[in-house]
Amino acid sequence: MAKDDDDLPPVSGCSKKTLLAPAHLVPLSVHELEAYVAELKAKIAQVKTDIKAKTAQRDAAEALFKS
């Protein structure tokens, strides 16, 4: 049985806890917070694109081996 990707150790060396740790936001101004949100949204969009690409690659490999 294949392992889920969530079961694999992180390749980047960052744990999930590190990646999801909130930044210290209190000293930031509203403008800085809005810029931070924009950066996060851009990062989320990139991650979603990466997920789609990896899913397509995995699906293609699975289809190849099912034949």
Number of C-alpha atoms within 10 A of each C-alpha: 3 4 7 7 8 7 7 8 11 11 7 6 8 11 12 10 8 9 8 9 9 8 7 7 10 7 8 11 10 9 9 12 14 12 12 15 12 12 12 12 12 12 12 12 12 12 12 12 12 12 12 12 12 12 12 12 12 12 11 12 11 11 10 9 7 7 5
